[in-house]
C-alpha cells in the first residue's frame, strides 16, 4: 500500500493518529506532499514510515528544505507519480506539471482540502491535512493494487472512507 499525507505543520512530532498512523506504519511507501514545518516533524515521519518520499512546502524551515526536493517523481505498482506541494495556476498548472513529468498522478498539498480528481489526463490527488484540516475534513490517501490499477481512497483519521476511485496508467 502507498499512503499519501500532507500539511502536517508541526514543530515536533508527526501528529499522526488513528487510521492515519496505522496506514503510515503499514505502508510500503509513504508520500508527504510538503509542509512538515520543522525538522523534528520530518524526523518523526522517518521514524514511523518504512519508505518516506517527501517534498518541501512553503512553510517548511530551511533545515527541512535542505533535506527534501521541491518536487519529485516516483513509481508504484506501474503508475508514475509526480509530487509537489503546490503550483501557481491551480488544477491546470498541476495537470501540466504532471504531464511534463510523464506522470499518471500528481500528488499535491497546500490547500488542506482532500481532493481526488480523475476527470483530466492526469489524476490529481491532494490527501488533505491529517493534522490541521482548516475547516476541511481531515484526511490521508491509501492506494492499493487492484486489477487494472490502484484503488485510491481518501480516509479520515477515524477510518471513514469519503472518496474512492481507481487510478490507471495513462499509457
C-alpha positions in Angstrom: 0.0 0.0 0.0 1.1 3.6 -0.7 -0.1 6.2 1.7 -0.1 10.0 0.9 -0.2 12.7 3.5 0.4 16.4 3.6 0.4 19.6 5.6 1.4 18.4 9.0 2.5 21.9 10.2 4.3 20.7 13.3 7.2 21.9 15.3 7.8 18.4 16.7 6.2 15.0 16.2 4.2 13.7 13.2 0.7 14.4 14.6 -0.5 11.1 13.1 -3.4 9.5 14.9 -5.9 6.6 14.4 -6.2 5.1 11.0 -3.7 7.6 9.5 -1.0 6.4 11.9 -1.8 2.8 11.2 -1.8 3.3 7.5 1.6 5.1 7.6 3.1 2.3 9.7 1.7 -0.4 7.4 2.6 1.3 4.1 5.3 0.0 1.7 5.7 3.6 0.6 4.7 7.0 2.2 4.5 10.2 0.2 4.4 13.5 2.0 3.4 16.5 -0.1 5.1 19.1 2.0 4.7 21.4 5.0 6.2 19.2 7.7 7.1 22.7 9.1 10.1 21.8 11.3 12.9 19.2 11.1 11.7 17.3 14.2 8.4 16.6 12.4 10.2 15.3 9.4 12.4 13.1 11.7 9.2 11.8 13.4 7.8 10.7 10.0 11.1 9.0 9.2 10.8 7.0 12.5 7.3 5.6 11.6 7.4 5.3 7.8 9.3 2.4 6.3 10.0 4.3 3.0 9.3 8.0 3.1 9.3 10.2 -0.1 8.7 13.9 0.8 8.9 17.3 -0.8 9.1 20.6 1.0 6.3 23.1 1.1 6.0 26.8 1.5 6.1 26.8 5.4 9.0 24.4 5.7 12.1 25.5 7.6 15.5 25.9 5.9 16.6 22.6 7.6 13.7 20.7 6.0 14.3 22.4 2.6 17.9 21.2 2.8 16.8 17.6 3.1 14.0 17.4 0.6 13.4 18.5 -3.0 10.7 20.9 -4.1 9.3 18.2 -6.5 10.0 14.5 -7.2 8.9 11.6 -9.4 8.3 8.1 -8.2 6.7 4.9 -9.4 4.4 2.5 -7.5 2.8 -0.6 -8.9 3.2 0.5 -12.5 1.8 4.1 -12.0 4.0 7.1 -12.3 3.6 9.9 -9.7 4.8 13.5 -9.7 4.8 15.1 -6.2 4.8 18.8 -5.3 3.4 20.9 -2.6 1.7 23.5 -4.9 1.8 25.1 -8.3 0.5 28.6 -9.2 -2.4 28.2 -11.5 -4.4 25.6 -9.7 -5.6 22.3 -11.4 -4.5 23.4 -14.9 -0.9 24.0 -13.7 -0.9 20.8 -11.6 -2.0 18.8 -14.6 0.6 20.4 -16.8 3.3 19.7 -14.1 2.2 16.0 -14.2 2.2 15.8 -18.0 5.7 17.4 -18.2 7.0 14.8 -15.8 5.2 11.9 -17.6 3.0 11.2 -14.6 -0.2 9.3 -14.3 -1.0 11.0 -10.9 0.0 14.3 -9.3 0.1 14.3 -5.5 0.0 17.8 -4.0 -0.9 19.6 -0.8 -1.2 23.2 0.3 -5.0 23.8 0.4 -5.6 21.3 3.2 -8.6 20.2 1.1 -8.8 16.5 0.3 -9.2 16.1 -3.5 -9.4 13.2 -5.8 -10.0 14.3 -9.4 -9.7 11.7 -12.2 -11.5 13.8 -14.9 -8.4 15.1 -16.7 -5.4 13.5 -18.5 -3.6 13.3 -15.2 -5.3 12.3 -11.9 -4.9 15.0 -9.2 -4.7 13.8 -5.6 -4.5 16.0 -2.5 -4.6 13.9 0.6 -5.6 16.9 2.7 -4.2 17.5 6.1 -4.4 14.9 8.9 -3.3 17.4 11.5 -4.7 20.9 10.5 -7.7 20.5 8.2 -8.6 24.2 8.5 -12.3 23.7 8.0 -11.9 20.8 5.7 -12.3 17.1 6.5 -9.0 15.7 7.9 -7.6 13.1 5.7 -4.9 11.0 4.1 -4.9 8.8 0.9 -4.5 5.0 0.7 -3.6 3.4 -2.6 -3.8 -0.3 -3.0 -3.2 -2.5 -6.1 -6.3 -3.8 -7.9 -6.9 -5.3 -11.3 -6.0 -2.6 -13.8 -4.6 0.0 -11.5 -4.6 1.3 -7.9 -7.7 1.8 -5.8 -7.3 5.2 -4.2 -9.4 6.0 -1.1 -9.5 9.3 0.9 -9.8 8.3 4.6 -10.2 10.3 7.8 -8.0 9.6 10.9 -11.2 7.9 12.3 -11.2 5.4 9.4 -14.1 6.8 7.4 -13.7 6.5 3.6 -15.2 9.5 1.9 -13.9 9.2 -1.7 -12.8 6.3 -3.8 -11.6 5.9 -7.4 -9.4 3.5 -9.4 -6.3 5.2 -10.9 -4.9 3.7 -14.1 -1.8 4.2 -16.1 -2.2 6.7 -18.9 -0.3 4.7 -21.5 
